[in-house]
Amino acid sequence: MKKRLFTPGPTPVPENVALAIAQPIIHHRNLEFNEIFSRVNENLKYLFQTIRDVFTLTSSGTGAMEAAVVNLLSPGDKAIFVNGGKFGERWGEICKAYGVNAVEIKIEWGRAVAPEEIESELKKNPDTKAVFLTHSETSTGVFTDVKEIAKVVRESSDAVVVVDGITSVGAHEMYMDDWGLDVVITGSQKGLMIPPGLSFIAVSEKAWKMVEESKLPKFYFSLKKAKKALESGDTPWTPAIALIVALDVALKMIREEGLENIWKRHEKLSLAVREGCKALGLKLFGYPPSHAVTAVYFPDGIDKKEFQKVLKYKYGITVAGGQEHLKDKIFRISHLGYYDEIDIVGVISALEMALMDSGFDKFNPGDGVKAVQKVFAGFEEKLVQKDNNDEMLSCCH
Ligand SMILES: *Cc1c(COP(=O)(O)O)cnc(C)c1O
């Protein structure tokens, strides 16, 4: 049986990327590595749409989150975070672990924070140093308008905007510099299509001033050390070399397809998944939807364990369950990274079969697949012309 991953991290690894990992290991303090790493660093700037350095850390995504907190802030500093899902909540947990005065905006899991809510919290806390956001909240499948929020933060405070882009980078439109995002982070096992083990963080000029003055303890994740090493095309510690070699291949694929096309593909695939689920009578969870992952309520009356088991062991499909209090309420289908239209036809078809196997029969076989095909047939016409910044896209090479 073919195994197919539809989880929002790890995501499927393309064959040529997997082959790159299988090559004999190279040493990281020599010309061969330097060449690869400098190409990777240029392509990461393109991915982030920034002219700033993008630092590569050897850790999972949470390492880059921790790096953001410990490199920007000092003990007792005030920071705002939005608890609208597991990953937004994590910003608060990291802040608290390091003695940051973390002000929580708690919203119902499944909706996005509005710019006005951030604005009013900033008015109450004018001494806020940083606002921590989650662009695509993977635990709920919800998208947050960080572009609008960054504007509001800039107009109403001196705080820096820190964005967890772990499932938005490479899925959603994102222009770090143009939108005035001060810190953006992502991880390797999400939109970058390589296995877990690397994380990435870029820091604006304004935020770098905070890095210079930050007093929270740090060593492995010190961005000053990362910057110093990067100046000689290097990393401060032994990096996950094989993953950087793989990243080189993945980033070439990303450049070849082009960011705008990648964003459009994710928009199309996510719409198709939503339409497919709705056509089966399933209810979607959360709004507005992320282009990376779709959260769906389990239908009433099915055996949830059986359903997931059938999906996995009969059809080879792994989807993600819900987290925390959403554990038995929702499941999540990822379409982040290396997916195409046929993958989506396949996952919705398997979903139909697994639902029927577990006693849910409120649809006719093929209803979901038909809806998916309709989206693909009519997507181009429906696309609203987006105000994309071509100049920025072509500048960072
Ligand atoms: C996956 C993920 C993380 C954490 O990543 P790890 O690699 O598990 O540390 C953080 N934020 C978001 C939005 C994620 O999807």
The ligand as an SDF file (V2000), in Angstrom:
LIG
                    3D

 15 15  0  0  0  0  0  0  0  0999 V2000
    4.1960   23.0580   13.2610 C   0  0  0  0  0  0  0  0  0  0  0  0
    3.9770   24.4050   13.8290 C   0  0  0  0  0  0  0  0  0  0  0  0
    4.7520   24.9310   14.8780 C   0  0  0  0  0  0  0  0  0  0  0  0
    5.7600   24.1580   15.6620 C   0  0  0  0  0  0  0  0  0  0  0  0
    6.5520   23.4330   14.9720 O   0  0  0  0  0  0  0  0  0  0  0  0
    7.4810   22.2480   15.5390 P   0  0  0  0  0  0  0  0  0  0  0  0
    8.2530   22.0360   14.2940 O   0  0  0  0  0  0  0  0  0  0  0  0
    6.5940   21.1070   15.9090 O   0  0  0  0  0  0  0  0  0  0  0  0
    8.2780   22.7560   16.6460 O   0  0  0  0  0  0  0  0  0  0  0  0
    4.5240   26.2230   15.2740 C   0  0  0  0  0  0  0  0  0  0  0  0
    3.5840   26.9810   14.7130 N   0  0  0  0  0  0  0  0  0  0  0  0
    2.7940   26.5250   13.7190 C   0  0  0  0  0  0  0  0  0  0  0  0
    1.7520   27.4210   13.1530 C   0  0  0  0  0  0  0  0  0  0  0  0
    2.9740   25.2190   13.2540 C   0  0  0  0  0  0  0  0  0  0  0  0
    2.1800   24.7580   12.2700 O   0  0  0  0  0  0  0  0  0  0  0  0
  1  2  1  0
  2  3  1  0
  2 14  2  0
  3  4  1  0
  3 10  2  0
  4  5  1  0
  5  6  1  0
  6  7  2  0
  6  8  1  0
  6  9  1  0
 10 11  1  0
 11 12  2  0
 12 13  1  0
 12 14  1  0
 14 15  1  0
M  END
$$$$
